[in-house]
Amino acid sequence: MSRLLEGAARLDAATPASRDRAVDALRALAILGVVLGHWLVTALVADGSTLRTDSPLRHLPSLAPVSWLFQTLAVFFLVGGQVATRGLASSRARGESYGQWLRARLARL
C-alpha cells in the first residue's frame, strides 16, 4: 500500500497544477469502460489448438445490464473535446495560431 501511495505522490508532484484531475479520472474511467465493455461483447477463447472469438454475454446473459454501465464512449469524447478546447485556449493565450496548435496536436499523435 505504501508503494501505491509513493507512486501517487510522485505522479502528483510531476503533474502541473493547471491539470484538472477530475477530467483525467473521467478519461481513465471512460477508457476502462470501453475496454471492459468490449471484453463483455467479444473475448478470445482457446479451443484446443485454435483461437476463436466468443461473447461472454452469450453464456452469461444476466450480465447484459452490467454491459450498459460500460457505454462510456460518449464520456471519452466529451472529455477529449473539453481537453482539446482548453488546449486551444491556452495556445491562443500564448499567441499561437490555430494552425500551430493543430500541428502540435497532430505531432503528439
N, CA, C and O atoms as a GROMACS GRO file, in nm:
protein
  436
    1MET      N    1   0.082  -0.120   0.000
    1MET     CA    2   0.000   0.000   0.000
    1MET      C    3   0.086   0.126   0.000
    1MET      O    4   0.053   0.225  -0.065
    2SER      N    5   0.199   0.121   0.075
    2SER     CA    6   0.285   0.239   0.079
    2SER      C    7   0.349   0.266  -0.057
    2SER      O    8   0.375   0.381  -0.091
    3ARG      N    9   0.376   0.159  -0.136
    3ARG     CA   10   0.432   0.179  -0.270
    3ARG      C   11   0.332   0.249  -0.360
    3ARG      O   12   0.368   0.333  -0.442
    4LEU      N   13   0.205   0.213  -0.342
    4LEU     CA   14   0.099   0.277  -0.419
    4LEU      C   15   0.089   0.425  -0.384
    4LEU      O   16   0.076   0.510  -0.472
    5LEU      N   17   0.097   0.456  -0.256
    5LEU     CA   18   0.092   0.596  -0.212
    5LEU      C   19   0.214   0.673  -0.259
    5LEU      O   20   0.203   0.790  -0.296
    6GLU      N   21   0.331   0.608  -0.257
    6GLU     CA   22   0.452   0.673  -0.307
    6GLU      C   23   0.440   0.703  -0.456
    6GLU      O   24   0.478   0.810  -0.502
    7GLY      N   25   0.385   0.607  -0.530
    7GLY     CA   26   0.364   0.628  -0.673
    7GLY      C   27   0.266   0.741  -0.699
    7GLY      O   28   0.286   0.822  -0.790
    8ALA      N   29   0.160   0.747  -0.620
    8ALA     CA   30   0.062   0.854  -0.634
    8ALA      C   31   0.125   0.989  -0.601
    8ALA      O   32   0.096   1.089  -0.667
    9ALA      N   33   0.211   0.992  -0.499
    9ALA     CA   34   0.278   1.117  -0.462
    9ALA      C   35   0.373   1.163  -0.573
    9ALA      O   36   0.381   1.282  -0.601
   10ARG      N   37   0.446   1.069  -0.636
   10ARG     CA   38   0.535   1.104  -0.747
   10ARG      C   39   0.455   1.157  -0.866
   10ARG      O   40   0.494   1.255  -0.930
   11LEU      N   41   0.343   1.092  -0.894
   11LEU     CA   42   0.257   1.136  -1.003
   11LEU      C   43   0.202   1.276  -0.974
   11LEU      O   44   0.195   1.360  -1.063
   12ASP      N   45   0.162   1.298  -0.851
   12ASP     CA   46   0.110   1.429  -0.810
   12ASP      C   47   0.216   1.537  -0.826
   12ASP      O   48   0.186   1.647  -0.873
   13ALA      N   49   0.338   1.507  -0.787
   13ALA     CA   50   0.446   1.606  -0.797
   13ALA      C   51   0.481   1.636  -0.943
   13ALA      O   52   0.523   1.748  -0.975
   14ALA      N   53   0.465   1.538  -1.032
   14ALA     CA   54   0.501   1.556  -1.172
   14ALA      C   55   0.390   1.619  -1.255
   14ALA      O   56   0.412   1.659  -1.370
   15THR      N   57   0.271   1.629  -1.198
   15THR     CA   58   0.156   1.682  -1.272
   15THR      C   59   0.146   1.832  -1.252
   15THR      O   60   0.150   1.880  -1.138
   16PRO      N   61   0.133   1.908  -1.360
   16PRO     CA   62   0.119   2.054  -1.346
   16PRO      C   63  -0.007   2.089  -1.266
   16PRO      O   64  -0.108   2.019  -1.274
   17ALA      N   65   0.001   2.196  -1.190
   17ALA     CA   66  -0.112   2.238  -1.107
   17ALA      C   67  -0.234   2.276  -1.191
   17ALA      O   68  -0.347   2.270  -1.143
   18SER      N   69  -0.210   2.315  -1.315
   18SER     CA   70  -0.321   2.356  -1.402
   18SER      C   71  -0.403   2.239  -1.454
   18SER      O   72  -0.509   2.259  -1.514
   19ARG      N   73  -0.357   2.118  -1.433
   19ARG     CA   74  -0.424   1.998  -1.485
   19ARG      C   75  -0.547   1.965  -1.400
   19ARG      O   76  -0.540   1.967  -1.277
   20ASP      N   77  -0.657   1.936  -1.464
   20ASP     CA   78  -0.782   1.902  -1.394
   20ASP      C   79  -0.787   1.752  -1.372
   20ASP      O   80  -0.811   1.676  -1.466
   21ARG      N   81  -0.764   1.709  -1.250
   21ARG     CA   82  -0.757   1.567  -1.220
   21ARG      C   83  -0.893   1.499  -1.233
   21ARG      O   84  -0.900   1.379  -1.261
   22ALA      N   85  -1.000   1.572  -1.212
   22ALA     CA   86  -1.133   1.513  -1.230
   22ALA      C   87  -1.154   1.473  -1.376
   22ALA      O   88  -1.210   1.368  -1.405
   23VAL      N   89  -1.108   1.557  -1.467
   23VAL     CA   90  -1.118   1.526  -1.610
   23VAL      C   91  -1.029   1.406  -1.643
   23VAL      O   92  -1.069   1.318  -1.719
   24ASP      N   93  -0.909   1.402  -1.584
   24ASP     CA   94  -0.821   1.287  -1.605
   24ASP      C   95  -0.886   1.158  -1.554
   24ASP      O   96  -0.877   1.054  -1.619
   25ALA      N   97  -0.951   1.166  -1.438
   25ALA     CA   98  -1.018   1.048  -1.381
   25ALA      C   99  -1.133   1.004  -1.471
   25ALA      O  100  -1.151   0.884  -1.494
   26LEU      N  101  -1.211   1.099  -1.523
   26LEU     CA  102  -1.320   1.064  -1.615
   26LEU      C  103  -1.266   0.997  -1.740
   26LEU      O  104  -1.324   0.901  -1.790
   27ARG      N  105  -1.156   1.049  -1.789
   27ARG     CA  106  -1.095   0.993  -1.909
   27ARG      C  107  -1.051   0.849  -1.883
   27ARG      O  108  -1.075   0.760  -1.965
   28ALA      N  109  -0.986   0.826  -1.770
   28ALA     CA  110  -0.940   0.692  -1.736
   28ALA      C  111  -1.058   0.597  -1.719
   28ALA      O  112  -1.053   0.483  -1.765
   29LEU      N  113  -1.164   0.642  -1.653
   29LEU     CA  114  -1.283   0.558  -1.636
   29LEU      C  115  -1.348   0.526  -1.770
   29LEU      O  116  -1.394   0.414  -1.792
   30ALA      N  117  -1.350   0.625  -1.859
   30ALA     CA  118  -1.410   0.602  -1.991
   30ALA      C  119  -1.329   0.500  -2.069
   30ALA      O  120  -1.386   0.412  -2.134
   31ILE      N  121  -1.197   0.510  -2.064
   31ILE     CA  122  -1.113   0.412  -2.135
   31ILE      C  123  -1.134   0.273  -2.076
   31ILE      O  124  -1.149   0.176  -2.150
   32LEU      N  125  -1.136   0.265  -1.944
   32LEU     CA  126  -1.160   0.136  -1.878
   32LEU      C  127  -1.296   0.080  -1.917
   32LEU      O  128  -1.310  -0.040  -1.941
   33GLY      N  129  -1.397   0.166  -1.923
   33GLY     CA  130  -1.530   0.122  -1.963
   33GLY      C  131  -1.534   0.068  -2.105
   33GLY      O  132  -1.600  -0.032  -2.132
   34VAL      N  133  -1.463   0.134  -2.195
   34VAL     CA  134  -1.458   0.087  -2.334
   34VAL      C  135  -1.390  -0.050  -2.341
   34VAL      O  136  -1.438  -0.140  -2.410
   35VAL      N  137  -1.278  -0.065  -2.271
   35VAL     CA  138  -1.206  -0.192  -2.273
   35VAL      C  139  -1.291  -0.304  -2.213
   35VAL      O  140  -1.306  -0.410  -2.274
   36LEU      N  141  -1.346  -0.281  -2.096
   36LEU     CA  142  -1.428  -0.384  -2.032
   36LEU      C  143  -1.555  -0.413  -2.111
   36LEU      O  144  -1.598  -0.528  -2.120
   37GLY      N  145  -1.615  -0.310  -2.168
   37GLY     CA  146  -1.733  -0.329  -2.250
   37GLY      C  147  -1.705  -0.415  -2.372
   37GLY      O  148  -1.786  -0.500  -2.409
   38HIS      N  149  -1.589  -0.392  -2.435
   38HIS     CA  150  -1.552  -0.476  -2.549
   38HIS      C  151  -1.526  -0.620  -2.505
   38HIS      O  152  -1.558  -0.714  -2.578
   39TRP      N  153  -1.469  -0.637  -2.388
   39TRP     CA  154  -1.446  -0.772  -2.340
   39TRP      C  155  -1.578  -0.845  -2.318
   39TRP      O  156  -1.588  -0.965  -2.344
   40LEU      N  157  -1.679  -0.773  -2.271
   40LEU     CA  158  -1.809  -0.837  -2.250
   40LEU      C  159  -1.875  -0.878  -2.381
   40LEU      O  160  -1.956  -0.970  -2.384
   41VAL      N  161  -1.840  -0.810  -2.488
   41VAL     CA  162  -1.902  -0.840  -2.617
   41VAL      C  163  -1.822  -0.946  -2.693
   41VAL      O  164  -1.880  -1.034  -2.757
   42THR      N  165  -1.690  -0.939  -2.686
   42THR     CA  166  -1.606  -1.032  -2.761
   42THR      C  167  -1.485  -1.071  -2.676
   42THR      O  168  -1.418  -0.985  -2.619
   43ALA      N  169  -1.459  -1.198  -2.669
   43ALA     CA  170  -1.342  -1.249  -2.597
   43ALA      C  171  -1.277  -1.357  -2.682
   43ALA      O  172  -1.344  -1.428  -2.757
   44LEU      N  173  -1.146  -1.370  -2.668
   44LEU     CA  174  -1.074  -1.477  -2.735
   44LEU      C  175  -1.085  -1.603  -2.650
   44LEU      O  176  -1.066  -1.598  -2.528
   45VAL      N  177  -1.116  -1.714  -2.715
   45VAL     CA  178  -1.132  -1.841  -2.645
   45VAL      C  179  -1.038  -1.943  -2.709
   45VAL      O  180  -1.035  -1.958  -2.831
   46ALA      N  181  -0.962  -2.013  -2.625
   46ALA     CA  182  -0.875  -2.119  -2.674
   46ALA      C  183  -0.958  -2.246  -2.688
   46ALA      O  184  -1.013  -2.296  -2.590
   47ASP      N  185  -0.966  -2.296  -2.809
   47ASP     CA  186  -1.042  -2.418  -2.839
   47ASP      C  187  -0.944  -2.524  -2.886
   47ASP      O  188  -0.926  -2.542  -3.007
   48GLY      N  189  -0.882  -2.594  -2.795
   48GLY     CA  190  -0.781  -2.692  -2.836
   48GLY      C  191  -0.658  -2.620  -2.885
   48GLY      O  192  -0.588  -2.556  -2.806
   49SER      N  193  -0.630  -2.629  -3.015
   49SER     CA  194  -0.511  -2.565  -3.071
   49SER      C  195  -0.544  -2.439  -3.150
   49SER      O  196  -0.456  -2.381  -3.214
   50THR      N  197  -0.669  -2.395  -3.146
   50THR     CA  198  -0.708  -2.275  -3.221
   50THR      C  199  -0.764  -2.169  -3.126
   50THR      O  200  -0.807  -2.198  -3.014
   51LEU      N  201  -0.762  -2.046  -3.175
   51LEU     CA  202  -0.825  -1.936  -3.105
   51LEU      C  203  -0.947  -1.892  -3.183
   51LEU      O  204  -0.944  -1.884  -3.306
   52ARG      N  205  -1.054  -1.865  -3.113
   52ARG     CA  206  -1.174  -1.814  -3.179
   52ARG      C  207  -1.235  -1.707  -3.090
   52ARG      O  208  -1.197  -1.693  -2.973
   53THR      N  209  -1.327  -1.631  -3.145
   53THR     CA  210  -1.395  -1.528  -3.066
   53THR      C  211  -1.530  -1.580  -3.020
   53THR      O  212  -1.595  -1.660  -3.089
   54ASP      N  213  -1.570  -1.534  -2.905
   54ASP     CA  214  -1.700  -1.571  -2.850
   54ASP      C  215  -1.743  -1.456  -2.760
   54ASP      O  216  -1.661  -1.376  -2.718
   55SER      N  217  -1.870  -1.449  -2.732
   55SER     CA  218  -1.921  -1.344  -2.644
   55SER      C  219  -1.954  -1.402  -2.508
   55SER      O  220  -2.036  -1.493  -2.496
   56PRO      N  221  -1.890  -1.350  -2.404
   56PRO     CA  222  -1.926  -1.393  -2.269
   56PRO      C  223  -2.075  -1.370  -2.239
   56PRO      O  224  -2.134  -1.442  -2.159
   57LEU      N  225  -2.134  -1.270  -2.303
   57LEU     CA  226  -2.277  -1.243  -2.279
   57LEU      C  227  -2.366  -1.356  -2.332
   57LEU      O  228  -2.479  -1.373  -2.286
   58ARG      N  229  -2.316  -1.431  -2.430
   58ARG     CA  230  -2.393  -1.543  -2.481
   58ARG      C  231  -2.407  -1.652  -2.374
   58ARG      O  232  -2.508  -1.722  -2.366
   59HIS      N  233  -2.303  -1.664  -2.292
   59HIS     CA  234  -2.304  -1.766  -2.188
   59HIS      C  235  -2.353  -1.713  -2.053
   59HIS      O  236  -2.396  -1.790  -1.967
   60LEU      N  237  -2.346  -1.583  -2.035
   60LEU     CA  238  -2.391  -1.519  -1.911
   60LEU      C  239  -2.485  -1.403  -1.944
   60LEU      O  240  -2.449  -1.288  -1.921
   61PRO      N  241  -2.603  -1.430  -1.998
   61PRO     CA  242  -2.691  -1.322  -2.042
   61PRO      C  243  -2.734  -1.230  -1.927
   61PRO      O  244  -2.777  -1.118  -1.952
   62SER      N  245  -2.724  -1.276  -1.805
   62SER     CA  246  -2.761  -1.191  -1.692
   62SER      C  247  -2.666  -1.072  -1.676
   62SER      O  248  -2.696  -0.978  -1.603
   63LEU      N  249  -2.549  -1.078  -1.743
   63LEU     CA  250  -2.454  -0.966  -1.736
   63LEU      C  251  -2.487  -0.854  -1.836
   63LEU      O  252  -2.420  -0.751  -1.835
   64ALA      N  253  -2.586  -0.873  -1.921
   64ALA     CA  254  -2.620  -0.770  -2.021
   64ALA      C  255  -2.645  -0.634  -1.957
   64ALA      O  256  -2.594  -0.534  -2.007
   65PRO      N  257  -2.723  -0.624  -1.848
   65PRO     CA  258  -2.741  -0.491  -1.787
   65PRO      C  259  -2.610  -0.431  -1.735
   65PRO      O  260  -2.594  -0.309  -1.733
   66VAL      N  261  -2.516  -0.516  -1.694
   66VAL     CA  262  -2.386  -0.466  -1.649
   66VAL      C  263  -2.313  -0.401  -1.766
   66VAL      O  264  -2.243  -0.301  -1.748
   67SER      N  265  -2.328  -0.458  -1.885
   67SER     CA  266  -2.260  -0.402  -2.002
   67SER      C  267  -2.307  -0.260  -2.032
   67SER      O  268  -2.233  -0.182  -2.093
   68TRP      N  269  -2.427  -0.226  -1.992
   68TRP     CA  270  -2.478  -0.091  -2.016
   68TRP      C  271  -2.397   0.012  -1.938
   68TRP      O  272  -2.388   0.128  -1.979
   69LEU      N  273  -2.340  -0.028  -1.825
   69LEU     CA  274  -2.259   0.064  -1.746
   69LEU      C  275  -2.130   0.101  -1.818
   69LEU      O  276  -2.069   0.204  -1.789
   70PHE      N  277  -2.088   0.015  -1.911
   70PHE     CA  278  -1.963   0.039  -1.982
   70PHE      C  279  -1.982   0.117  -2.112
   70PHE      O  280  -1.889   0.124  -2.192
   71GLN      N  281  -2.098   0.174  -2.132
   71GLN     CA  282  -2.123   0.255  -2.251
   71GLN      C  283  -2.068   0.395  -2.226
   71GLN      O  284  -2.143   0.492  -2.211
   72THR      N  285  -1.936   0.406  -2.222
   72THR     CA  286  -1.869   0.530  -2.182
   72THR      C  287  -1.800   0.601  -2.297
   72THR      O  288  -1.727   0.697  -2.274
   73LEU      N  289  -1.821   0.557  -2.418
   73LEU     CA  290  -1.754   0.620  -2.531
   73LEU      C  291  -1.791   0.768  -2.543
   73LEU      O  292  -1.707   0.851  -2.577
   74ALA      N  293  -1.916   0.801  -2.515
   74ALA     CA  294  -1.958   0.941  -2.521
   74ALA      C  295  -1.883   1.025  -2.417
   74ALA      O  296  -1.843   1.138  -2.446
   75VAL      N  297  -1.863   0.970  -2.298
   75VAL     CA  298  -1.787   1.040  -2.195
   75VAL      C  299  -1.643   1.062  -2.242
   75VAL      O  300  -1.586   1.169  -2.223
   76PHE      N  301  -1.585   0.960  -2.304
   76PHE     CA  302  -1.449   0.971  -2.355
   76PHE      C  303  -1.438   1.086  -2.455
   76PHE      O  304  -1.345   1.166  -2.446
   77PHE      N  305  -1.530   1.095  -2.550
   77PHE     CA  306  -1.525   1.202  -2.650
   77PHE      C  307  -1.557   1.338  -2.589
   77PHE      O  308  -1.498   1.438  -2.628
   78LEU      N  309  -1.649   1.343  -2.494
   78LEU     CA  310  -1.681   1.469  -2.428
   78LEU      C  311  -1.560   1.523  -2.352
   78LEU      O  312  -1.527   1.641  -2.363
   79VAL      N  313  -1.494   1.437  -2.278
   79VAL     CA  314  -1.375   1.479  -2.203
   79VAL      C  315  -1.263   1.516  -2.298
   79VAL      O  316  -1.192   1.614  -2.276
   80GLY      N  317  -1.245   1.439  -2.405
   80GLY     CA  318  -1.142   1.471  -2.504
   80GLY      C  319  -1.166   1.607  -2.568
   80GLY      O  320  -1.072   1.683  -2.590
   81GLY      N  321  -1.291   1.637  -2.598
   81GLY     CA  322  -1.326   1.768  -2.653
   81GLY      C  323  -1.299   1.880  -2.555
   81GLY      O  324  -1.252   1.987  -2.593
   82GLN      N  325  -1.328   1.856  -2.429
   82GLN     CA  326  -1.304   1.958  -2.325
   82GLN      C  327  -1.155   1.984  -2.311
   82GLN      O  328  -1.113   2.099  -2.300
   83VAL      N  329  -1.076   1.879  -2.312
   83VAL     CA  330  -0.931   1.894  -2.301
   83VAL      C  331  -0.875   1.966  -2.423
   83VAL      O  332  -0.790   2.054  -2.410
   84ALA      N  333  -0.922   1.932  -2.541
   84ALA     CA  334  -0.876   1.998  -2.664
   84ALA      C  335  -0.913   2.146  -2.663
   84ALA      O  336  -0.834   2.230  -2.705
   85THR      N  337  -1.033   2.178  -2.615
   85THR     CA  338  -1.076   2.318  -2.608
   85THR      C  339  -0.988   2.398  -2.513
   85THR      O  340  -0.949   2.511  -2.543
   86ARG      N  341  -0.956   2.338  -2.399
   86ARG     CA  342  -0.867   2.407  -2.304
   86ARG      C  343  -0.728   2.425  -2.363
   86ARG      O  344  -0.663   2.527  -2.341
   87GLY      N  345  -0.682   2.324  -2.437
   87GLY     CA  346  -0.550   2.334  -2.500
   87GLY      C  347  -0.547   2.444  -2.605
   87GLY      O  348  -0.449   2.518  -2.616
   88LEU      N  349  -0.654   2.455  -2.683
   88LEU     CA  350  -0.663   2.561  -2.784
   88LEU      C  351  -0.666   2.698  -2.718
   88LEU      O  352  -0.599   2.791  -2.765
   89ALA      N  353  -0.741   2.712  -2.610
   89ALA     CA  354  -0.747   2.840  -2.539
   89ALA      C  355  -0.610   2.877  -2.483
   89ALA      O  356  -0.569   2.993  -2.489
   90SER      N  357  -0.539   2.779  -2.430
   90SER     CA  358  -0.404   2.803  -2.377
   90SER      C  359  -0.309   2.844  -2.489
   90SER      O  360  -0.226   2.933  -2.472
   91SER      N  361  -0.321   2.778  -2.603
   91SER     CA  362  -0.237   2.810  -2.718
   91SER      C  363  -0.265   2.952  -2.768
   91SER      O  364  -0.173   3.026  -2.801
   92ARG      N  365  -0.391   2.988  -2.775
   92ARG     CA  366  -0.427   3.123  -2.819
   92ARG      C  367  -0.375   3.228  -2.722
   92ARG      O  368  -0.332   3.336  -2.763
   93ALA      N  369  -0.378   3.197  -2.591
   93ALA     CA  370  -0.327   3.290  -2.491
   93ALA      C  371  -0.178   3.313  -2.508
   93ALA      O  372  -0.126   3.419  -2.473
   94ARG      N  373  -0.106   3.213  -2.562
   94ARG     CA  374   0.037   3.226  -2.589
   94ARG      C  375   0.063   3.294  -2.724
   94ARG      O  376   0.178   3.314  -2.763
   95GLY      N  377  -0.044   3.330  -2.796
   95GLY     CA  378  -0.030   3.399  -2.923
   95GLY      C  379  -0.012   3.308  -3.042
   95GLY      O  380   0.025   3.355  -3.150
   96GLU      N  381  -0.038   3.179  -3.027
   96GLU     CA  382  -0.024   3.085  -3.138
   96GLU      C  383  -0.151   3.082  -3.222
   96GLU      O  384  -0.260   3.108  -3.172
   97SER      N  385  -0.135   3.050  -3.349
   97SER     CA  386  -0.250   3.040  -3.438
   97SER      C  387  -0.313   2.902  -3.424
   97SER      O  388  -0.258   2.812  -3.361
   98TYR      N  389  -0.432   2.888  -3.484
   98TYR     CA  390  -0.499   2.758  -3.484
   98TYR      C  391  -0.414   2.653  -3.555
   98TYR      O  392  -0.405   2.538  -3.510
   99GLY      N  393  -0.351   2.692  -3.666
   99GLY     CA  394  -0.266   2.601  -3.742
   99GLY      C  395  -0.150   2.550  -3.659
   99GLY      O  396  -0.116   2.432  -3.664
  100GLN      N  397  -0.087   2.640  -3.582
  100GLN     CA  398   0.024   2.599  -3.497
  100GLN      C  399  -0.025   2.499  -3.391
  100GLN      O  400   0.040   2.398  -3.364
  101TRP      N  401  -0.139   2.530  -3.332
  101TRP     CA  402  -0.196   2.441  -3.230
  101TRP      C  403  -0.227   2.304  -3.290
  101TRP      O  404  -0.194   2.200  -3.232
  102LEU      N  405  -0.290   2.304  -3.408
  102LEU     CA  406  -0.328   2.179  -3.473
  102LEU      C  407  -0.204   2.096  -3.510
  102LEU      O  408  -0.202   1.975  -3.490
  103ARG      N  409  -0.101   2.162  -3.563
  103ARG     CA  410   0.021   2.090  -3.598
  103ARG      C  411   0.085   2.027  -3.473
  103ARG      O  412   0.132   1.914  -3.478
  104ALA      N  413   0.085   2.100  -3.363
  104ALA     CA  414   0.142   2.046  -3.238
  104ALA      C  415   0.062   1.926  -3.189
  104ALA      O  416   0.119   1.828  -3.143
  105ARG      N  417  -0.072   1.935  -3.199
  105ARG     CA  418  -0.157   1.823  -3.157
  105ARG      C  419  -0.133   1.701  -3.244
  105ARG      O  420  -0.121   1.589  -3.193
  106LEU      N  421  -0.125   1.721  -3.374
  106LEU     CA  422  -0.104   1.609  -3.467
  106LEU      C  423   0.035   1.548  -3.447
  106LEU      O  424   0.052   1.427  -3.461
  107ALA      N  425   0.134   1.632  -3.416
  107ALA     CA  426   0.270   1.580  -3.391
  107ALA      C  427   0.271   1.491  -3.268
  107ALA      O  428   0.347   1.394  -3.264
  108ARG      N  429   0.189   1.522  -3.167
  108ARG     CA  430   0.185   1.439  -3.046
  108ARG      C  431   0.116   1.307  -3.072
  108ARG      O  432   0.140   1.209  -3.000
  109LEU      N  433   0.030   1.302  -3.173
  109LEU     CA  434  -0.035   1.174  -3.205
  109LEU      C  435   0.066   1.076  -3.260
  109LEU      O  436   0.030   0.963  -3.293
   0.00000   0.00000   0.00000
